């Protein structure tokens, strides 16, 4: 792909498109779902309708504080200069520094960054983490670049946004198409320019340069914790619970193996190529994870196989869509037989499907709570960087458990008090905190 002809390209990542590394295009987009920005605005308004908050605050929250658009030129291996467009959308910082991922993907746009940045604001607030929301990225297919070119791109992009990021202003993290190595380059480029080592400018780094133990596993761990609590809330023991997980990647594999460890019967898991099924429970630790061996789930010997569509409709206690966005739609929501849906991925349920689940009284535990372990351990990483003291894995996991149980309890209280959906309850918790902070701080000047 010619980069100059490209017009577009801690999380959240509502993906309806194929990942740059996907072997085949994603065709699970039956209903032309709304954009991340439309979703974020609609969910904001929906939560606001339940609350007695100043409409001016709601209006402010529908817009980003600012969006930076930068040109990122790099010299390619063949000596040509390629020019890319990068963004950093900063949505709201009333509760603390902006926080959110940087993605490298051909479809990255300004509008997408704004919408995903808003989701980060709600996610940090529902967890009561003292961060606001941001998102950024570069419209580029990372598969088109060598490692050296990716490093150059990252260093140049870092320099272009250097004035607006920093450990007390805006702290990026990995996202689609970026990884701990990308964050290490970013941290190095920023630190070199500032003249001192500043690990707290970014999270999701390798532990050797200030990354946190347990960060990779955290989103899946939080999904498992929330699934366990939800099962318990609806009166079932985890040891008697059957689970199906779509997407055996970072989030899905960690959630599935933990639930398996805790006694749940994980009967089906899948990757982009399809899934394996065992009504007596799979040995999830024996299945190659996406990181070890991408798209190898189907090589695992199991009594049966299952398509990604059929997996979502299995008669299980809990279904966890943990791959991509918009897989639960108006077309299949009526056929979902699970008693509980836990959103491992970002945005797996369209708004039409949410309405169907609400009518059917099927609880859907929302992404901004369920997979918030990632940004929560990013917050722990930031604390460790600032204090120059690493935590043990046990400490990270213990504190994550505490944070998740607190957030779960806050959302559950709203769910019970207001007779709303779990999604509305989570947004109400988040928006109340953000609006209260805005009202306390007031409008300048
Ligand atoms: P990943 O790349 O590690 O794994 C994705 C998995 O989904 C792979 O097994 C892949 O084969 C599978 N997959 C891809 N397309 C599919 C399709 N069309 N149908 C079925 N399976 C498909 O990704 P991840 O980091 O686990 O992220 C998964 C979801 O969780 C995304 O929505 C992401 O935004 C969200 N999330 C990730 C993190 C994180 O830190 N990793 C944090 C919060 C939310």
Boltz pocket constraint, residues with backbone or C-beta under 6 A from the ligand:
constraints:
  - pocket:
      binder: B
      contacts: [[A, 10], [A, 11], [A, 12], [A, 13], [A, 14], [A, 15], [A, 22], [A, 26], [A, 27], [A, 28], [A, 174], [A, 215], [A, 216], [A, 219], [A, 246], [A, 247], [A, 248], [A, 249], [A, 250], [A, 251], [A, 252], [A, 270], [A, 271], [A, 272], [A, 273], [A, 290], [A, 295], [A, 308], [A, 322], [A, 323], [A, 324], [A, 325], [A, 344], [A, 345], [A, 346], [A, 347], [A, 371], [A, 372], [A, 374]]
      max_distance: 6.0
